[in-house]
C-alpha cells in the first residue's frame, strides 16, 4: 500500500507536468494561428510540429522526473545552511567563500557545452526539415530522378550532425552516473508506486561523458530492466562497476537467449519478446549502442531465458 505522502507527491508533480504541457501547446498553437502565411512558406513545418509534440513532451518528462528531486535538494540545502550558520558562523563563511571557485568554471564550461548542444539541435532540425520536404514532395523527387541527389544531401546533413555531436562530446565534463541512475530509478518507481523492487545503485560512479547522452543510455537500460522484471515476484535491478572498471546494468527478469539473438541485439527495430506482453519501439538498445560508441566505448550483454540479463559497457 502506497503511503499518502508519496501518492500526493506523485500526483501533484504529474499534474503539474501535464498542465504545463497542455498550456504550452495551446499557447504555441494560438500564436501559430496569428502568424502570416509567409512564415510557413519560409519556415520549417517539421520544426513547428516538433515544438508542439516532441519538445513539449520533453518538458513534461523533465518536470515529472526532476522537479521533485530539485525541490528536495533545495530544501536540504536551505536546511543544511541554516544548521551551519547556527552551529559555526566562521566555518560557514569559510565554506561559502570557496563556492565561487567551484561554480564559476562550471558555469563558463557549461555555456560552451550548451552552445554545442544548441548547434546539435539545429542540425537535427535540418534533418527533420529535409525529411519533411522530401517525403512531402516524393512524387516530384521520383518523377525527376532526384533520389541520388537527395541521398547525397541527406548524407551530408547526417555527417554535419555527427561532427557537431563529436565536438560536444569533446567538451564533455565529469558525469555523475550514480546520480543519473538514482534519478531514473526514482522516476520509474514513482510511475508505479504500487510495485516494489530492490534497486541497488553503487555510489560515487563518475565518468568523463556527456550527461544528456548518458541519461538517455542509462534510461533505456534501466527502463528495460524495470519492464522485463514486471512479472518477477521480487524484482532486483542493479547498476554498478566491477573491479576492472566496466559498468553494468543487471536484472533478474525474464532474460533472453544471447546465442539466438547474436549481433541483432543492438540493431534497430529488433524485438525478442511478445509485443503484447512487453511494449516497446525496438530502438532502445540501438540508441544505447550508438551513444556508447560515440564515447569511444563498447557494450555487450550476457543473458539466458528466465535467468535475468546483464549489460556491460565501457566508456573511452
Secondary structure, DSSP 8 states (H G I E B T S, - for coil): ---HHHHHHHHHHHHHHHHHHHHHHHHHHHHHHHS-HHHHHHS-HHHHHHIIIIIHHHHHHHHHHHHHHHHHHHHHHHHHHHHHHHH-HHHHHHHHHTHHHHHHHHHHHHHHHHHHHHHHHHHHHHHHHHHHHHHHTHHHHHHTT-HHHHHHHHHHHHHHHHHHHHHHHHT-EEEEHHHHHHHHHHHHHHHTTT--EEEEE-SS-EEEE-HHHHHHHHHHHHHHHHHHTTT-TTEEEEEEE-TTS-EEEEE-S----HHHHGGGGGSTT---S-TTTS---S-HHHHHHHHHHHTT--EEEEE-TTS-EEEEE---
